[in-house]
Amino acid sequence: GKTDSGAPKIAVQGAESREVGEREFGSRVHLVDLGEKREITLIQTQEVGRKERDKRGTSQVIDCLFVHSWRYLAAVSGDVLSLWDTERGINLAEVLLPWGTDEATLEVLRAGEAYFLRVKGEKDAQQAGYQIAPGKPDKGEKN
C-alpha cells in the first residue's frame, strides 16, 4: 500500500536477537511494508559473534524509530546508538554510549533547525543526546 504522498506504509517488525552457541549474540530489525505485506529490508544491527568483554548491556535492539521519514532509522542496543539509511541499507553513523543498559528509550528532539537523538537508559543519570548533522562520505567511500 501507498500513502497519499506515494511512500509505502512501513512498520518496524521484530527487532530480534539470537544467541548462537554459548556466547554468540546478534540482532537485526526487519522493515516491513504493511500494505504490500512484504519485507523491504533487513538491517543487521549487531553482527552475530562472540560478545566482547568490554561490551556493556544487551546486544538486542531495545528501541528504534524513524527519523524524519521511513528512509532513516535510528536504533539503540545496550551500548550503541546507530542511524541507518533504509533505502540503501547502510549504517550512516554509530556511537558508543557512555554506559550500558538492558532498557532504554529513543526519541527525536528539535531545537530550531537542528535535530537530535536522545537516549534514556534505565537509570535517571543515563541520558545522552546527539545532534543529527548532514555529512559527506569520506574521500575513499563510494557514493
N, C-alpha and C positions, 0 to 999 in steps of 0.2 A: 504494500500500500504506500501511497504517497500523500504528503500533506499538501495544502494549497500552495506552498512555496516550492513544491517539487522534491523536497527532501524526503528520504524514506523514514518511516516511523521506526525508530530504533530503540531498543532497550538493552541494558547490560544484563546478561543472564549468567548465572552460575559461576561467580567468582569462586574458584576452587583451588584446593591444594591437594597434593597427594604425597604420601610417604611411600618411598620405594626402598625396600630393604629396611635396614635398621636405622640408618641416619641420613637418608637422602630425601630432600624435600624440594618442592617446586610449586608454582601456582600460575594460573592463567585466567584470563577474562574472555568470555565469548560475547561478541556483539551480534545481536540477532535482529533482523528486520521482521517485526511482528506482523506487518501486513502481508509480506511475501512468505512468512513462516520458513525462513532460511537463515543460516548463519552467514554473516557478511565477512567477518574476520575473527581470527583467534589471536589474542595478544598474550605472549609468554612473558608474564611479569617477573617471575623468578624461575630461572633455568633449574631443571631437576639436577640435583647434585648433592654432594656432602655439605652439610651445614658447617660453615667456618666457625672457629672458636669465638671470633670477635663479633659474630652475627648476633644481634640483640632482638628480642621479640620474635613474633611468628613470621614464617615465610608466606603465610596466607594473605591474600588481598583482604584487608579489613574494611576498606571503604573505597568507593570510586564514584566519579561523576563526570558529566560532560562539561567542558569549558567553552562558553560562547555558543557552541553548536555541537552536533554529534561528531564533527570532524576531529575534535581534540578531547582526549580522555585523560583525566588525572586519576591515579591510583596510589593508595598508600598500603604498605605492608608493615611489618614490625618495626623496621628502622629505615625504610626507604620511601621517598615520595618520587613518583615518576610521572612524566607527561608524554602522551603518545599521540601521534598523527594517525588516526584510524584509517584514512584513505590510503596512505602509503604504507601503513603497518610498521612505522619506525618509532623508536624511542627518541624523543626530542631532548629530553633532559631527565636526569636522575640525580637526586640529592640525598645524601645520608643524613638522617635526622639526628639531632644531638642526644637522643635517648631511644630506648627500645620499648615496645609495648605489645600487648596482645589485643588491645581495644583502642580504637581511635575514630574520630570523625574528620571529615574533609569538607571544606566549604570554599566558595569563591567570594571574595570581597572586592569592592570597587571603591577607590578614592580618587575622585576627579576622573582623569582619563586612564589612570593606572589600575590594573587588576592584580590581585594577589590570591594565592592559595594558602589557606590556614589549616594546619593540622592540630587537633586537640587530642592528647593522649588520655589515658585512664586516670592520671593524677592531675590536679589543678595546675601544678607547675609545668606540666608537659604541654607547651604550646609553641608552635613555630610558624612563622609566616614567610612566604617567599613571593617576590614580585615576578609576574609573568612578563617577560620582555621579549620582543621580537629579536631574533638572532639571525646571523648569517652562517652558512656552513663553513667549516674550516676549508682552507685552500685545497687540501688533499681530498676532501669529500666531494663526491659527485652529486649533482642536483637531481 
